[in-house]
Every structure is written in structure tokens, then in C-alpha cells.
Amino acid sequence: MSSDIEAAKKRLRQHLNPSVRGDNTDKVIDALASGPCHMIDSVEAVYDSAYVVTATGRYLDELLAGRGLSRPEKLALPDDIFREIGIEFTNRKQVRDVILSLLRIIYGEEYTRATSLATVAEPYSLSDGDNLLLQYDDGEVVEIFFDTSQFQNINTATSQEVADAIIRSLRSLGKTGSAVATDTGSDIFVELVSSTDGPASSVRVLGGSAQNILRFPEIRQTTGVIGTQWTVTVQPSGAVRFTWSGGASPSVGKVLVGDYVNILGAGFDEDNKGTFTITAVESGLINESYFEIENPFGVAEVVAQGTTSDVLFYNPKRSTINDKVSFATLFQTEARLLEIFIPATTKVVRRNRIGAAHIHDSGSSGDDLGPYCFDETAPYQIGGEGGLTTVAVDASTYRVVNLDDSSSIPDQEGFLVFGFGTAKEEGPIKYTGRPSNNTVIIDPDYVFEYDHAVGTDVALIASNSSVDLEGDGADHPFYLTDIVAGRLYAEELIELTKAAGINTIVTILYPGDEGLGKWLAPEYSEKTEVWGG
């Protein structure tokens, strides 16, 4: 605002004689300049509220309601996402493209575009001049180069730095495609992301020295080690043959024609180094097993590997959306029929571990207390003081209760609860003192209703009243959210978008047991069935 007023004052002074000066003149100019600025701001606010691209809050709701689109009440849909949906819904193109765009907005790129996740986590020990050969959406192969200026320390590069370097190189070459740093909850990896929605999207890594560091899917599990010897010969056909001639077997029988090999060992001649496509392969005994490549500059030599990564083989895996466990996309299998697949949950519900709390056995979950929730019907609140019983407690227990450590319980009258949060929760129970750090004295008039086994939690009641929660959610370490509302809204948008005469079949993809027990281990998983609504 102040900068706008100053600009208005300068414009006014341009129309005055320079000799007209003084306090009174300045006051008149200040008054004239400040008034219109407030009017300009008001006009701009009204103007912004008139268009979908700038409107917010109820103004955005009113604009899109007039076009048949409403913000779902049960879904915490922010203005930016609702606006993007509105723009796609308004600018109707082909129905197929609109639905794909809406799915991307609601579910995110991770579910609607092909991706490829590196199998090695950060930090990455890259070197100046390392390269990476990428192919997005079956287009032109793009060679990305890394240099020291792109990193704070190229030898300990972060996933974000690598992703940023890839994006900058792609944009400088005028190419599409992207890369992000993906936190899986335990480590951070570089992930390549297509710029195309739907089943036409794909990502493929085709070599480069940086592939030995990042290792995008998928490496062939060959067995060349230090000392594995290769005899390199140039064949009459022009192909360059690498024959296993000593040391441990490299198991080239695991390699297929069409795979590529990274030959980067220091012992190899510079003309034999690089990324090459395998044109022939033969498994067998020493001096019989070999692979061949096309390399017009190849030279004959005999080399023993100095490291296990001197010669590495890769399958040029084409990653598509079908490789995902869960995805949001559509397929047109016949005329005027769209088969749509959507996950049960949308990105509106936080599912990543960063910035959220998760129920698990132990450890921190958003704060030092670990995961917890409130029971607003409980007539008391507990604190952090208490201990565990070391002797079983039942109706015959009289006065003395033995605990592993009662030192945190005040040595004065108070109230306790036994088995808080269990089926045998019992309290408030009055206690009269703490004669030692391993005992508490219970009111002799109290008779226990339940039998409490050794190890039962005994907690001090901090307040004999129910909890009074803040309305803004500040008291909650995590939120229980409606996982159905987002998916229902996606289905509603699909129905609103599809043209007359087009039929849709919607298939809902429910999650497996990842995060719900012993991951991907049916014999141990605590989740055996999934219900959906």
C-alpha cells in the first residue's frame, strides 16, 4: 500500500509548478494520493473476484456454482485445487483428456503419470561430467550432464539437487519430463516423472555413468567382481566381443539381447568405455561365455575388473502407469466406452509420513508423546505420571499396590486410573500417599472391580473433568479423515464431465497391507481383508 501511495504522490507532483512547496502542499498531496489508492485496491479486489483464475473463497464457489460445479462439504478442498478443477471443467476439450486432467488434480502425478524411482537413496557420490540417458513418453533420448556448479557438494549430492539439475537440463533442451525428490518415510530418492497423463506416459533410463550411482530399475544381477577378467576382441562383423577369460564368473547368461552395459572401469581403454546396447550374448564356461556390443571405436585388450561396478548390465525397463500397485487413469477399450480406474483414497488425505502422524507400535508420531487421541466422554484426564504393576491386583488387594516405579506420582492424596484405554479401565481410584518409589497406598474403602495382571498401566489423574478441545485442531497430533469423500467427488466429476452417449466403467482400487502390518507378508500381516464404501 505505501509503495502505491508514494507512486500516486509522484504523479500528482508532476502536474504542479516546482515552486509550489511547503507543509500545506504536502498535506493536500498526501490526502489526494491516499484516497484513490484505497479505491484502486477495492476495484482490484472486485476485479479478482469476478474471474475463476483469481477468485478465492465464497467468490470462487459462486463462480463455479454457476457453471454446475460445487465444492464438496466433506472434503477439505483448498482454493488452488478447486480452482484448477474448475478451469479444467470449464475449458472442456475431449472428454478423455478432461477426465485425465481431473484425475491428476485430485490424485496427484504419482498416481496418474508414469514414474521411475531410483533404487539407491541419497546422498549420491556423483562426479563432474557424469551423464544420464533418459527417455520420456517414448520420445527422443535425452542426455543429461551433471557438473559441480549444480551442487553444494557433487560428491554428496541430495535427491533434490539431482532432480533440480535434471529439470534444468530438460528445460534448456526444450524437452518435457520432470524429476522430484521422493521421501519414502525411511530414505529420500530421486524419482523421474512423465509429463503426460494416462497410459501413454512412460519413463525409461537408457544408461550413462550416473546410472551406476542412482540405479534406476533395473540392474541385471550378474556376478562380476574384482578380478573378473575380460578379453576384448574386434570381430570380423565389426562387433566388439567381451569374453570371460579369468577370475570369477560374471554370469552373463542373465543378460538379454537389447539390454545395455555400462563399461566404466578404470582399467579399460577410453575407446571401450561408455554405455552400449547388447547385440549378442552367450553363457557358458570360461573362454566361451561372452557378450557383444556395437562400438566402431572399440579396441582389443585384456582387462581384469578393479571393482564390482566396472561392468554393470541393465534392463532398459520401460516404466508405465501399469507398473504401479495403485493408479488413477482410464483406458478406451472400445468406441464410446471408457474404463476408469481410481484408488480408494485421494491426495486430499495426507498419506506421506512427512508432516503427518501415523499409528504405529512405538516411537514418535508428530511429537514426543507418540500417537494418541482424545476420549471426550471420559470423566477425567491423565498426565504423564504413573507406573506398571509388578504384582497382580484384584478384589482381595488391600491398600498397597506395587509398581515398577512410582517416583513420578506425588506423595500426597490424589486419584489413579488402572488399565487406561483398555476393556478393564478402572478409576478414579483414590490413593492417600506413596511410602516408597515402588508402592502407592490405595484408600482402604475401595474394592477393585477387575483383576489387573502384572504389567497393567497405572496413571495419575491430572484432572477430574473431561477434556475440552480447541476448535482449531491444535490439540490433535494427527487427524482421522474421511477417505471416501475424495473418491466420491472424483466419481461425481467424471459423471459431470462425460458427454452424452459415452459409457464409463469405474473400478476402485483398494490398498494392500503396506503400512497396515508386516508389509507385503501375508503370513504375518494384521490385515487380511479390505472393505470399501
N, C-alpha and C positions, 0 to 999 in steps of 0.2 A: 504493500500500500504506500509506504513512504517514498519508494522509488517512483511510483506513478504520480504522486503529488509533486515531487521535485521536477518531473518532466513537464507537468502542466504549468508550473510556475515559470519554467524557462520559456515555454511557448508564449505565455502571456507577456513576459518582459520583451520579447522580440517585437511586440506591437506598441511599445512605449518609447517615448523620447528618452535617450540615455540620461538626460539631465534631470528627469523626474525620479527623485530618490527620497529616502527617509523612512522613519518608522511607520508613519501612517500609510505610505505607499506599500510597504512590505506587508502590513496587516490586511490591506484590501486585496493584494495579490494572493496571500495565504487563504483568505476566505473564498475567493473566486476559484482557486485551484482545488481546494479540498472538497467542495460540494460536488462538482462534476465527477470526481474520481469515484465517490460513493455510488453515483448514478451509473457510471460505467461498469462498476463491479456488479451492480444489480442487473444491469442489462446482460452482462456476460453470463451471470448465473441463470437467468431466464433462458438465454440462448442455449446454454449447455443442457438444460432440462428438456429441450424440445427435440433432441436427437438421441437415438439409441446409442451411438458411439460415445456420447459424453454424459448422458443422464445417469443418475445414481438413485438408490433407494426407491421410494414410492413413485418418483417420476419415471424411473426405468420400468417399474411394474406397470404403471398406467399406459406407457407407450406400447409395451409388448402385449398387454392385455387386449389392446385394441386390434392386435394382429392375431388374436386367438391363442396366445401363449401366456401361461401364468406360472409364477414361481411357486414350487411346491411348499406347503406349510411345514411338512415334517422333515424337510431337508435344509440343512444349513448351507444354502447355495449363495456364495458371495456374489457381489455385483459383477466382477470381472468375468466369472464363468457364465452367469446368467446372460450377460451382455453378448458374450461370444456365441452362446446358443441362439440368442435372438437374431444375431446377424446372419448366421448360417440358415436359420429357419426362414428369415425374410428374403434373403437372396437365393431363392430356390433355383438350383441347377438341375442336373439329372438326379433323380431320386436316389440312385445308388451312391453317388458322391456325397449328397447331403447327409444320408444316414451314416456313412463312414466318418464324415466330419463330426457329426453329433456324438458318435461313439468315442471318438478321440477326445473330445472336450469333456465328456462325462467320466470316461475310464482312464484317460491318460495315454501317452505314447507307448508306455511299457506294455500295454495290453493290445494296442491297435496297430503297431508297426513292428517290423522285423528288427531284432536286436541281436548282438553278439557280445557276450561278456567274457573278458579276459579271464584266464584260469589262474593267473598269478596276481596276488594283491600288492598294493603299494607298500613301500617305496620301490621305484624302478631304477635300476642301475643302467641308465642309457648312456650313450657316448655321442659326442658331437659327430654329426653326419649319418647317424642311424636312420634307416628308412623303413617304410611300411607300405605295402601294396594293398590297396582297398578297392572293392567294387560294390557299389550300391545299386540296387534295383536292376541288376544285370546290365548296367551301363558300362561306360568306359572305365578301364582300370586306372586308378589314380595313384601316383607315387607321392607319399608324404615324407618329408625330410625333417629331422629334429636337429636343432642346434642349441648351443649353450645359452644364447640370448633369450630363449623361450622359458628358461627355468631359473629358479633361485639357485639350485644345485642340480645339474643334469644327472649326476651320479646317484642322487636320492630323490628322483622326480616323484611328485604326487600325482594321483589319478586326475585331479582337476587340472593340473598343469599339462598333462599329456592330452586330455580331452580338449583343452583350450587350443593347444598347438595344432591338433588335427583340424578343428573347426576353422582356425585362421588360414591354414593351408588350403582347405577345401574352398573357402570363400575367395581367396586370392586367385584360385584357378577357375573360379566361376562354376564350381560344382556343388551339387546338393549333397545331403547326408550330414550326419552330426555325430557327436560323441559326448558322453556325460560321465561324471564320477558317480558310481553307484555304491551305496553303503548297504551291505547285506545284513548288517547287525553285528557281524564279527570282524569283517575286514572291508576295505574300500577297493574297488576295482574300476578299471576303465571299461566302459560299455559303448559299443558302436550302435547307432540308431539310424534307421532308414528315415527318409523324409516323405515317404509315400504311405498312405493309409491302405490297410487291407491286404488281401492275399497276394497282390502284385509286388509287395515290398520284399526286399531281400538284402542281406549283407553277407559279404564274403571277404576273407583275408587271403591274399594270394602270395604272401611271402614278405621278404625284407628282413634286415638284421634285427629290427626292433621286435619282430615276431618271436625271436628266441627269448626275449625278455618278458613280453606281455603274454605270449602264448594263447592267442585266441583259438577256439576249437577248430580243428582238433589235431593233436600231435599223434603220430603213429608210435606205438610202444615198442620201438626197436631197442636193441641191446648193445649198441656200440659204446665202448668205454675207452678209458685211457689205455693205449697200446693196441687197439684195433687197427690193423694195417690195411691200407688200400693201395692197389696198384692201378694207376690211371693210364689208360691207353686210348689212342685215337683210332677208331675203326675205319675200315675202307668206305663205309657208308657215310662217314663224317660224324657219326655219333661218338660221344665220349663215354667210355666204359670205366666204371669203378668196380674192381674185383676185390673181394675179400681175400687177402693173401697172408694174413697173420694175426696173432692176438685173438681176443675173444670174438665170438660170432656176433655180427651186427643184426642178425635175424631179418634180413631184407625180404624174407618171404611174407612179412606183414605189410609190405609196401605194395601199392597197386599202380598200374599204369594210369597216368592222369594226376597222381599225387605230385607234390613239389618237394624239393630238398633244399635246405639251407646249408651250403658248404662255406663255412666261415672260419675254420681252424687256422691258426697262425702258421702251421706247417705247410699249408697248401700254397701253390703258386698263385699269384694275384689273378692270373688269367683263368684259373679254375674255381675262383671264389664267386659266390653270388647265390641267387635263387633260380632254380631251374626246374622245369617240368620233367617228370619221369616218363620216358618213352618206351622203356623195356625193363623187365626185372626177371631175375632167375634166382630161386632159392636153391640151396644145396650145401655141399661140403666146401671146405676151404679150397681156394683157387678155382672153384666152379660157380660160387654164388656171386652175383653182380647186379648192378643196376646201370642203366644208360640214360644219358641226357643229351639234348641238343645244345652245343656250345661251340660256335665256329672258332673261338679263340683258345679252346682247351689244349693243354699240353700234357705230354706223358711225364709221369713221375711216380715215386713210391713214397707214401706218407703214413706215418703212424699217428693216430689221434693223440693230442696232448690233453684234451678234456672230453668229457662225455657229450658236450654240446658242439663239438667241431662239425659233426654231420648229423643233422636232425631232419626227420621226414614228417610231412604234414598232409593230411587230407584237406583239400580246399573246400571245406564244408560250406554249403550254401544255406545260411540260416534264414528261415522264413517264419511267418507267424504261426504256422502249424507246428513248429518245434516247441512252442510254449505249452506249459501244462494248462494254463487258462488264458483265453484271449477273447477280444471283442471285435468281431468282424462279420462280414457277410459274403455269401457265395451265390452267384446266379447260376443255378444248375439247369434251368430251362427257361423258356420265354415267359416273362411276367411272373416269375416266382423267385423270391429272394429267401434264402436260408440264412438266418441271423443267429449268431452265437454270442451270448453275453455272460460274463461272470455274475455270480450272485451278489457280489459287493462292488461298489464303485469307488473311485478315488476320493470322493467326498468324505468317506470314512477313512480316517488315518489308519494305515496298516504298516507303515515302516516304523522301525524301532527308535529312530531319532526323533525326539520331540514328543514322544508318546510314552505311556506306561502300559506294561503288559503283565498279566497274571502269570507268575511262574513260581517255582518251588522256593527259591531263596534269592537274596541279593537285592540290590537297589532297583527301584522301578519308578524313576522320576524324582525321588528324594531319598533321604537316608532311612526313612521308615519302612521302605519296601511297599508292596502293593497292599491297599486296604480300601474299604468302602464304609459308609456310614449306615447305621440302622436307626432311622428317625423314630422308630416305635419303642426303642429301648428306654427304660426309665432312668438310666444312669450312663455316665461316660467314664471310660477308664483312662489312666495315664500310662506312663512307661514303667512304673514301679511294679515289682512283683517277683515271682519265682516259680519253680516247679516242685510238686510234691515228691518227697523221697520215700514216704510211707503211704500206703493206701488209706483213703478216708471213706468212712461210711457212717451209718446212723449210730454206731457204738463209739465213734470218736468223741472224746470228751476234752474240750479246752485246747490241748496242744496239737498244733499241726506242724509237721516237719517239712521244711523246704530246703532246696539245694543252696539257696542264697536269698535271705530275706533282708539284707542290709539296706536295700533301697526303700523299704517300707518304713514310714515314720514310727518311732516308738511312742505312740500315743493312740487314743481312740480313733477309729475310722471304720471304713467298710471295704469288704473284699468281694470279688466275684470269682467263682470256681468254674473252670471249663468254658470260658467266654467264647461265644461263637460256635459252640458245639451243641449236640442234642441234649447234653446234660448240663447246660449252663445253669448256674445256681447262684443267686445273690439278689439284693445286697445282704451280706453276712457281716454282722458287727464283730470287730476284734477290739481288744482292750489294751494290747501292748505287744512289744517284741522283746522278749527277755534275752534273746541271742540273735546272731546273724543267720541262724538256721531254723528258727521257730517263730511262730506267732501264736498268741493266746486268743481263742475264739470265745465269744460270750457264752457262758455255761448254759444259758437257757435255749441256745439254738440247737436244733436237731437236723442233721443233714438229710435231705430228701433223696439224693442219689449216691451211688457208690462211685468214688473217683479213684481211678487207678494211679499207680506211680507214674509220675511224669505229667500229671494234669497241671495246666497253667492256672496260677493264682495271681490275679491282678488287683491292684489298688483302685478303688473307685474314686475318681477325681472330682466328680460332681454327681449329686443325686437328682439329676434332671436330664431330659432328653436333649439331644444335640440341636443347636439352632444354626442351620447352614446359611452361608451367604448366598444371595440370589445370583451372583455373577459367576458362580462355579469356582471361585478361588480356593475353596476348601477341598476340592477334588483333585487327587493325584492322577486320575485317568477318567475317561468318560465311557459309559456304555451307550453306544449309538445304534440307531435303527439301521441295520444293514440292508433292509428290504426296500426302504423308501427310494433310494437312489436308483435301484434297478427298475422299480415300478415306474419311476419318472422316465427312464430311458425307453421303456416299452411304450409309454404314453406318447413320447416324442416321435417314435417310429410310426405309430398309428396316425399321428397328425401329419407326418411328412409324406407318407407313401401316397402315390397317385391312385386314382380310381382304376380298378381293373387289375392292380398288382397285388398278388397274394404274398403273404410272409409266413414263414415258419420260424418261430423263435425258440431256440434251445438254451436253457440256463445251465451254465457250467458251475458246479459246486466244488469247493476246495477239497483237497485230500487232507492228510493228517499232519501236514507241515505246520509246526508251531502248536499242535494240539496233543503232544505226547512224545513218544520216541519217533522222531521224524522218519517217515518212509519205511518203518519197520513194523509190518502188520502183526508179527507175533508179540510185539510189546506195546503197540500203540494203545492209548487210552480211548481213542475214538474209533469206533467200529462201524458206525452208520452216520449218515447226514440227512437231516430233514430240512426241507425248504418250504417257504411260503410265498 
